[in-house]
Amino acid sequence: MALKATIFKAALQIADMDRNYYGEHTLTIARHPSETDERMMVRVLAFALHADERLSFGRGLSDEDEPDVWEKDLTGAITTWIDVGLPDDKRIRKAAGRAGQVYVYSYGAAHGTRLWWEQVEGKLDKTRNVSVIRLATTETRELASLADRNMRLTCTVQDGQIWLGNDGASVEVHPETVKAPQQRRR
């Protein structure tokens, strides 16, 4: 018998001064049986950083044709594709062809994320719409401590600094952009 996803609920309040976005979202998060609290909370963080009324969680680990988080426009076209972890370069390039903008939030052991980036960096040179953001291991592990079946979270973003917290704790996150989207030459 296959294991079923564990359902988490989150009331997420966002104050993103960098994007001038302020909103509240009620999230239902299906955590795959093989997914850790750390990975799930990185997905929540990615959602908060790109929050929009059309942004939603994809099937992620359950379906390799869907991202962890995505946004579609009214026609069904994918405007934003977000993966967390260390996806292979083929997946990223395929996403770059399907979506207007692709974001990868890499996390894990520092040596592992650097090794992964060294392996995929050259293969992503021609992708103009891909951003890769590295998250520090200590910070993502602290994010995992916020996981609860019923969460009340706040996310504040100001001048590139991010705070995600609940009533008892707050985690400051310092994302490092290792690849930014390229501007088209005229």
C-alpha positions as CSV (number, residue, x, y, z in Angstrom):
1,M,0.0,0.0,0.0
2,A,1.4,3.4,-1.0
3,L,1.9,6.0,1.6
4,K,-0.3,9.1,1.3
5,A,0.8,12.7,1.5
6,T,0.5,14.5,4.9
7,I,-1.6,17.6,4.8
8,F,-0.4,20.8,6.4
9,K,-2.3,24.1,6.7
10,A,-0.7,27.5,6.8
11,A,-2.1,31.0,7.3
12,L,0.6,33.1,5.7
13,Q,0.8,36.9,6.1
14,I,3.2,38.6,3.8
15,A,4.7,42.1,3.9
16,D,7.1,42.4,1.0
17,M,8.3,45.9,0.9
18,D,10.7,45.2,-2.0
19,R,7.8,44.2,-4.3
20,N,5.2,46.4,-2.6
21,Y,3.1,43.3,-2.0
22,Y,1.0,42.8,1.1
23,G,-1.4,39.9,1.4
24,E,-2.7,37.0,3.3
25,H,-2.8,33.5,2.0
26,T,-4.5,30.3,3.3
27,L,-2.3,27.4,2.1
28,T,-2.9,23.7,2.0
29,I,0.4,21.9,1.6
30,A,0.6,18.3,0.7
31,R,3.9,16.9,2.0
32,H,5.0,13.9,0.0
33,P,6.0,10.9,2.2
34,S,9.6,11.3,1.2
35,E,9.7,15.1,1.7
36,T,11.3,16.6,4.8
37,D,10.1,19.5,6.9
38,E,13.1,21.4,5.6
39,R,12.1,21.0,1.9
40,M,8.4,21.8,2.6
41,M,9.4,25.0,4.4
42,V,11.7,26.0,1.6
43,R,8.6,25.6,-0.7
44,V,6.6,27.8,1.7
45,L,9.4,30.4,1.6
46,A,9.5,30.3,-2.2
47,F,5.7,30.8,-2.3
48,A,6.0,33.8,0.0
49,L,8.8,35.4,-2.1
50,H,6.7,35.2,-5.3
51,A,3.2,35.5,-3.7
52,D,0.4,36.4,-6.1
53,E,-3.2,35.4,-6.4
54,R,-2.5,32.9,-9.2
55,L,0.5,31.3,-7.5
56,S,0.0,27.7,-6.3
57,F,1.8,24.6,-5.3
58,G,2.4,22.0,-8.0
59,R,2.6,18.3,-7.4
60,G,6.4,18.6,-7.2
61,L,7.8,15.2,-6.1
62,S,4.6,13.5,-7.1
63,D,4.8,14.6,-10.8
64,E,8.0,15.3,-12.6
65,D,6.2,17.5,-15.2
66,E,5.1,20.0,-12.5
67,P,7.2,22.3,-10.4
68,D,7.1,22.8,-6.7
69,V,5.4,26.1,-7.1
70,W,4.0,27.8,-10.2
71,E,1.9,30.6,-11.6
72,K,-0.2,30.4,-14.7
73,D,-1.8,33.3,-16.5
74,L,-5.5,33.3,-17.5
75,T,-4.7,31.4,-20.7
76,G,-3.0,28.5,-18.8
77,A,0.5,29.5,-19.9
78,I,3.1,29.1,-17.2
79,T,4.5,32.5,-16.2
80,T,6.6,31.4,-13.2
81,W,8.1,27.9,-12.5
82,I,9.8,27.4,-9.1
83,D,11.8,24.3,-8.1
84,V,13.5,23.8,-4.8
85,G,16.5,21.5,-4.1
86,L,19.1,20.4,-6.7
87,P,17.2,19.6,-9.9
88,D,19.2,18.3,-12.9
89,D,20.1,20.7,-15.7
90,K,17.7,18.9,-18.2
91,R,14.7,19.6,-15.9
92,I,15.8,23.3,-15.6
93,R,16.3,23.7,-19.3
94,K,12.9,22.1,-20.0
95,A,11.2,24.4,-17.5
96,A,13.0,27.4,-19.2
97,G,11.3,26.4,-22.5
98,R,7.9,26.1,-20.9
99,A,7.8,29.1,-18.5
100,G,8.3,32.8,-18.7
101,Q,10.6,32.8,-15.7
102,V,12.2,29.9,-13.8
103,Y,13.6,30.1,-10.2
104,V,15.6,27.4,-8.5
105,Y,16.0,27.7,-4.7
106,S,19.0,25.4,-4.0
107,Y,19.6,24.2,-0.5
108,G,21.4,21.4,1.4
109,A,24.9,20.8,2.6
110,A,27.1,23.7,1.5
111,H,29.5,21.5,-0.2
112,G,26.7,19.7,-2.0
113,T,25.0,22.8,-3.3
114,R,28.4,24.2,-4.6
115,L,29.2,20.9,-6.3
116,W,25.7,20.8,-7.9
117,W,26.2,24.3,-9.2
118,E,29.6,23.6,-10.6
119,Q,28.0,20.6,-12.5
120,V,25.0,22.6,-14.0
121,E,26.3,26.1,-14.4
122,G,27.9,25.7,-17.8
123,K,24.8,23.8,-19.1
124,L,22.6,26.7,-18.2
125,D,24.6,29.4,-19.9
126,K,22.2,29.9,-22.7
127,T,19.0,30.0,-20.6
128,R,18.0,33.7,-20.3
129,N,15.0,33.2,-18.0
130,V,16.6,31.2,-15.2
131,S,17.5,32.5,-11.7
132,V,19.3,30.3,-9.2
133,I,19.2,31.3,-5.6
134,R,21.3,29.5,-2.9
135,L,20.0,29.2,0.6
136,A,22.3,28.5,3.6
137,T,22.0,25.2,5.3
138,T,21.8,26.6,8.8
139,E,18.9,28.8,7.7
140,T,16.9,26.1,5.9
141,R,17.3,23.8,8.9
142,E,15.9,26.6,11.1
143,L,13.0,27.0,8.7
144,A,12.2,23.3,9.3
145,S,11.7,24.0,13.0
146,L,8.7,26.2,12.0
147,A,6.9,23.3,10.5
148,D,3.6,22.3,12.1
149,R,0.4,20.7,10.9
150,N,-1.4,24.1,11.5
151,M,0.9,27.0,11.0
152,R,0.4,30.8,11.4
153,L,3.3,32.3,9.6
154,T,4.5,35.9,8.8
155,C,7.0,36.7,6.1
156,T,8.6,40.1,5.9
157,V,10.9,41.2,3.1
158,Q,12.8,44.4,3.1
159,D,16.0,45.4,1.2
160,G,16.7,41.8,0.2
161,Q,16.4,40.5,3.8
162,I,13.8,38.0,4.6
163,W,12.2,37.0,7.9
164,L,9.8,34.0,8.2
165,G,8.4,33.2,11.5
166,N,5.5,32.2,13.7
167,D,4.4,33.3,17.2
168,G,7.4,31.7,18.9
169,A,10.3,32.0,16.5
170,S,11.7,33.9,13.5
171,V,14.3,32.8,11.0
172,E,16.3,35.4,9.0
173,V,17.2,34.2,5.5
174,H,20.0,35.6,3.4
175,P,19.5,34.3,-0.1
176,E,22.5,34.3,-2.5
177,T,21.8,34.8,-6.2
178,V,24.2,32.6,-8.1
179,K,22.5,33.1,-11.5
180,A,20.3,36.0,-12.5
181,P,18.2,36.2,-15.7
182,Q,20.1,37.6,-18.7
183,Q,18.9,40.7,-20.4
184,R,18.2,40.5,-24.1
185,R,20.7,42.4,-26.2
186,R,19.3,45.0,-28.6
